[in-house]
Amino acid sequence: MSTALATSVDEVVNQRAVETLYQPVVHLETGDVLGFEALARGPRGTPFESPEALFEAARTAGRLAELDWVCRASAYRTALDGNLPDGVSLFVNAVPEALSTPCPPDLAPAILAAQLRLRVVTELITRDPAALLVAAPTCRSAGWGVAFDKVGAEPKALALLPFVHPDVLKLDISLVQQPQGAPAARVVNAAAAYAERTGAAILAVGVETTEHLATARSMGATLGQGWLFGRPGPLPSGSHSRRPSGTVPFTGVTPADGSARTPYEIVTANRPTAVCSKRQLAATTGYLETKALDTAEPPVVLASFQRHFTATTARRYADLARTAAFVAAFAAELPDAPIQGVRGCAIAGDDPLRAEWNVVVAGPHFAGALVARDLGDQGPDGARRFAYALTYDRHLVIEAARALLDRL
């Protein structure tokens, strides 16, 4: 590639001046190569050769989404030209925000060919939780698997696992190479719990020594990636090269669209209801909301309000958003960003959710939901009665949360 392209990131993007290197993903017990991760590089010998520098410059220039498309198209095209065997998994990084933007027309053939011929695993990170929650189903609609990248680098990411529902958890390099302390233990236990529930694979990144390999195995990883198995380079070719001999399994589980139901309908189909006043319910919702203050294991907090998102509620939820992994509120005539850190969603006039007051909290280990339906009383606000149910059953809580998230 020409170093003349280093004058600006715009020229790199406009001329599609990226190349792709590949690093093997292996089975830790057998050593079999099950796939490759595609790694983008800018023009050699320029400041943009580093992917970190390239993507940061593109973000600053407002070209991040287009660069992401360029890099993914390069990964697909090079893999197809290299005759990557059928069934072998190709891990490709994606910026979640880019998946909701149209593909540039000149890159569309490579993207379409990838959908038809390659077994793609899209790697997603959590810089923008809202974009991530939208990106995961977009990937699945294309027939791709989903990998959650850099697990452990950001504590808030762990609460998003049941909603992104990844097929592969990629443990951050820091966990494999410096696995000390309670934070590492929390991440490893949360990853192991998720893998046990879903059948997802745990992949350890940065395995460079036999000591790292032993650490990865102790953390429950079955897959590995790092210099011990191979450095980034061209795809192998020829009879004497290390060719793939298997594939990375997908969980095969795709969460159903829950937007046709409400949290109250989901929970009360499985739990009995009781009746109490709004004033009495407030104590329980307050308890659930305080779980968002857990900085060690920040949860997802979702709440719907049968009337309006008041100024008092807004201040309370702004406080929760400072520590929670993700906070969303649902109410009549609510804007997309009612207050800093809170994602808003206006409830449609014919949506039965308008009659409900729900607070759903889901963290890596804790899960709780209070669902309530207004009985239509007149009179003092605090005395209004609600039929309600409370559950700490993780399966029900996650299902109730999806019913809200699918409305975003």
N, C-alpha and C positions, 0 to 999 in steps of 0.2 A: 504494500500500500504506500501511497505517496505521503511523505511528511508534510507536503504543502497543505494537506487537509487540516493541519493543526491550528490554522489561523482562527478558527471559531468552531464551536460545537454545531452551529447551523450548517456549516459545510460538511461536517461528518454525517449529519442526519440527511441532508439533501442528496448527497452522493452515495448514501447507504454504505458508508466506508467502515464497516465492522467485519470482523472475522470471528469464527467460532472454534473454540478448543473443547475437548471432551475429556472428562475424567471418569474412570470406571466406578460403578457401584457394585459391591460384592456381597455375597453371603458370608457372614463371619465364620460359620462352622465349616463350610465346604470350600470356601475360596472361589466359588463360581462367580463369574461376571453376569449380573442380572440386568444391567443397564448402564447408561452413561448420563452424566449431567453435562448439559451444554453451557459453556462459559463464554460470555461475550467479551471481546477486546476491541478497543479503538485502534486507529492507525499506529503501527509500530514506530517506536522512537519519538513519539509525541506525548504531550501531557495527557492526552485522551486515551492512551493505551490502557491505563488503569480504569477498570469498570466503575470504581467508586467515583473517580474524578469525572468520568464521562457522564454518568447519570446525574451527578450533582450539578454539573454545568447545564445539562439539558433541563433539569428542574428549574434552575434559575432563569433559563431562557424561554421557558414555557413550551419546550419541545419534548417533555418527558414521555407523553403517551406515544408520539410518533417514533421516538427512539426505541421504545419498548417493542413496538410492532416490527421495527427494522431488525432488532436483535433476535426476536423469535423467528421471523421469516428466515434469517440467515441460518439459525440453528436447524430448522426443518429442511431447508434446501441442501445444506451440507450433509445432513444425515441421510437424506434420500440419495444424493450423489455418491455417498460412501456405501450404499447398499446395506444399511443397517438391517440385520435380520428381522423378519416378521416376529412380533411378539416381544421383542426386547424393549424394555422401558427406556424412554428418552425423557429425562428430567429437564425441564425448561423453566427458567425464572420468568415471572410476569409481575408487573406493577399492577395491583388490583384496579386502580383508577383507569388504567389504559384499556382494560377489558370492556369497559362501557363506552369507549369511543370507537367510531367507525375505522375499519382497516383501510389504509391507503390502497387505492386500486392496483398499483403496481406490485404490491406485496400479496394480494389476494390469492394468486395461483399457488404460492408456497403454503399459505395457511390452509387452503382447501385440500391440497395434496397430503398435508400432515393429518388432517381429519380422516382422510380415506385410507392412509397407508401406515401411519405410525402409531405406536402405543405411547401416547404422551402423558406424562405426569407434570402438571403445572405446579410450580413452587410459588407459594404466596407468603408474604410477610404482613405484619400488622401495623404498619405506619398509620393507616387510616382504617379503624375498625368497621365503619359503615361501608366503605368501599369493599373491604374484604368480605363482608357478609353478602354483598351483591355478587362479587366475583366468583365465589365458590359454585353457586348453581349455574352461572354462565359457563364455567369450565365443564361441568357435568353435562350440560345440554349439548356440548360439542363432542361428548364421548371421552373426555380426558379424565384421568385420575387427578387427585389433589394432594399435594404435599404441603405441610405446614412448616415453613422454614424458620431457622434460628429459634427453636423452642428453648426457652431459658434465658434468652437475651433480654426479654421484656416480660416481667411478671404478669402484666395484664393480659398477655396473649392466652394464658392457660384457660381462662374462663370462656374463651371463644371456641374452644375445641368442639363441643357438642353441636355448635351451630354451623361451623365451617365443615365439620365432619370429614377431616382429611383421611386419606388412605395410608399416608406415611407421615410420621413425625420425625423431623430432622433435628436432632439434639445439637444445640449450638456448640461451636468449637471450644468455647470456654468451659463447658461442662466436662468434655472429654479430657482436656489438657490441664484443667485446674478444678477438680471436682470437690473442693473443700466446702464445708459449712452447711448450715441449715438451708439457705436458699437453694443450693444445688439439690439437696435431699427433697425439698418440696417439689421441685420441677420433675425430678426423676419419678417420684411417687405419683404425681398427677399424670405424667405420661404413661406410666405403667397401668394406672387405673383405667385410663381412656383406652389403651390398647387391649386390655382384658375385656372391656365391655364391647368393643367393636371389631376386634380382630385386625386393627391397624398395625402396620409394621413400624418399628422404631429403628431409625437410621442414625448412626453416629458419624459426625463430620469431624475432620481433622485428625484422623487416625494415622499417626506418623511413626510410632514406635510400638514394640510389642507390649510395653506398659500401657500405652493408650488403648491398645486392642483389648487387654485384660479389663481395663476400666469400662470400655464400651460394653463388653459382655456382662459385667456386673450390673450395669444400668438397664439391662433387659434388651439391648439392641441386638437385632438379628442381621442387620445390614450395616455396611460400613463404607466410608469414602475417605481417602486421604493418601498422602505420599507413600505410605506403606504398601498400598495396592497399585499405585500408578499416579504419575503427575499429569496435569492437563496437557493435551497434545492432540494430534489428528486421530481420527478413528482408526482402529487397527484394521489391517488388510492382509491378505495372503494366508497361506496354510500354516505358517510358523508363528503367526501373531496370536495374541490372547483374545480369542473371539468369545462372544457371549454364549452362555449355555443354559439360560433360564430366563425367568421374568419376575418382576415384582408383582405380587398379587394385589388386587384391589379388594376393598371390603365388600363391594357389591351392594352397599346400602345407600339409598338416596332418600333423604327426608321428604315426606309427603308435604304438599302444599297445605298449610293449616289455615289459610286466610278465610276459608268458608265457615270456620267455626270460631268460637270465642273461648277464652280461658275458662270462663264459668261453665260453659257447656262441656268442655273437655274434663275438667276436674269433677264436676257434680255427676257425671255419668259413672264415676268410679268411687265417689265418696259421698257420705250423707251430708245434708245441709242443716244449718240451724239459723235462727233469726236473732238479730241484735240491732242496736242503734248505731248510727254513724259514729257517735262519740265513743262507743265501746270498740268499734273496729279500728279506730285511729290508733289505739295503743298497740295493736298487733302489727298494723302496717308500719308504725314507727319502729318497732323492733326489727322487722325485716329490712327496712331502709338503713338501719345502722350497720348492717352487714357490709354495706358498700364502703365503710370506713376501714375495712381490713386491708391494710397496705401489703401484708404478706401474701394474701391470696385474694386480690381484687375480683369482685364478681361482675356479671352483667346485671343491670337493674332496668326493668321495664315496668311501666305503670300506665294504666288507663284511668281516666277520670270521667265519670258519667256526665259531668257538667263542664266546668271550665278549669283551665290551668291558671290558678290564681297567682297573684304576686307573691303571696306567702309561700305557696308551693314552689314557685319558680326559684326563690332564694334557697329553699331547702335542697332542691335538686341540683342547683349550681354547686352547692357544697359537696353533694355526693359525687358529682362528676369529677371532682379534683382527685379522687382516689379510685373510683370504680373503673373497670375495664371498658365499659360502654354503658351509657344511660340514654334511654329513649322514653318519651312521654307521648301519650295519645289523648287527645281531647278535641272538643268541637272547635273548629276554626283556628287550629294551632298551626303556626308557621313551621317551616322545616328546621329553623334554628331559633327557638323561642328564647334561649339564654345560652351563654357560652358553655360549651361542653356537653350540651343536651341536644339530642336529635329529636325533632318534633314530627308529629304526624297528625293531620286533621282527620277526624273520624267522620265518614260520610253520614249524611242524614238518615239513610235507611239501614245503617249498620247496627245490628243488635248490640254491638260493643258500647253504644251510647248509653245503654241502661246499666252498665257495669262499672264497678270500681275494683281494679285488679292491681296487685303489686306482686311482681315475680322477680325473684333473686336467684341467680345460678352462678356459683363459683366452681373452682376446680374440685372441691369436695362438698361444700355446703350447697343445699338447694331447698328453697321454700317458696310457697305461693299462697297468697290469700286472694280468693276470688269471691266477688259479691255482686248481687243484682238488686237494684233499687226496687222496692215494693210499691213505690208511688205515693207515699204518705205526703200529706200537706202539714204545714205547721213549722215549728222551729227546726232549723237545719240539723242541729246536733241530735235531735230526737228521731229523725227519719229512720225507718227500719230497712234493713237489708237481709236477704237470704244469703248465707255465705258458707264457704267451706275452706278449710285450711289443710294443706298437705306439705309433707317434707319428702314425699316419694320422688326420687330424682327423675324417673321416667315421666311421671305426670307433669312435673315442673318444667322439664325441657319441652314437652309437647305444648304446654300452655305458653311458654315463651315463644316458640315457633309461630304460634297462632298470631302473636303480636308482630314479630319480626317480619312475617310474610306480608304484612300490611304496609311496611315501609316503602 
